[in-house]
Amino acid sequence: MTDTPASGAPRATAGDALRFAFGTLTVLPVRLTRWDRPAARGGMLAAPLAGLVVGACAGATGRLLLLLGASPLVAAVAAAAVPAVLTRGLHLDGLADVADGLGSGKPAEDALRIMKQSDIGPFGVVALVFVLLGQVAALAGAYAAGGAHGALAALVAALAARCALTLAARRGVPAARPGGLGAAVAGVVPVPAALAVTAAACCAAAGAGALLGPGAALRAGAAVPLAVVAAELLLRHCRRRFGGVTGDVFGALAETAATTALIVATLG
């Protein structure tokens, strides 16, 4: 007899979880076979694994350009562009929409309507400019210190971004409106599991940094928790303003965490 959760849907297998994570959070050719709460739970717990793949591709691209003679700035631009390409720019789009919704100063219903519009307002443009400038500047500094340092920064940033998504999908965080990815994943992850995944990500980041020395291990290990704290502050503000999370909020959280992680990882 198939083991099923209280909802009646079959429990998600590891394959279901990975397909959900990569099928919804990347453009990689992964066929999404299930779109239910158990699969969403497994997928959001596996989100940092998708981040590792995205970060590895970004870091390797920048390092390759550096080896081919490109400047650290060019390598940084490429490393910042790869995650945008591998997510169809959805996280950046979410950041811009949330900035417009928050900047409007309107009640939740009106702000959510603004966020659903296809155009980008002035608040969204400003948010995109400063976030991308911050990411490129931090990555340029990391690649200036060496290709391995730049690749590590890109990897840790992508990992931290997806940890923020796992935590935002924890139980107790409601959806702001029915429908969409936000409603599909809101509240699906048990809090202890979300914290365990984040702790594992911190250890993984520190371990990767240790390959470059104790200073890099310290910065990489600190980057993940500080990044999720920054994302948590934004999440709390969005919950107060919108009443919960949406797909756009998840995108904004990912970009906030990634930018914070890059800044921390390149300090010193």
Secondary structure, DSSP 8 states (H G I E B T S, - for coil): -----TTSS----HHHHHHHHHHHH--SS------SHHHHHHHHHTHHHHHHHHHHHHHHHHHHHHHTT--HHHHHHHHHHHHHHHTTTHHHHHHHHHHHHHHH---HHHHHHHHHSSS--HHHHHHHHHHHHHHHHHHHHHHHT-HHHHHHHHHHHHHHHHHHHHHHTBTT--BSSSSHHHHHHTT-B-HHHHHHHHHHHHHHHHHHHHTT-HHHHHHHHHHHHHHHHHHHHHHHHHHHHHSSB-HHHHHHHHHHHHHHHHHHHT--
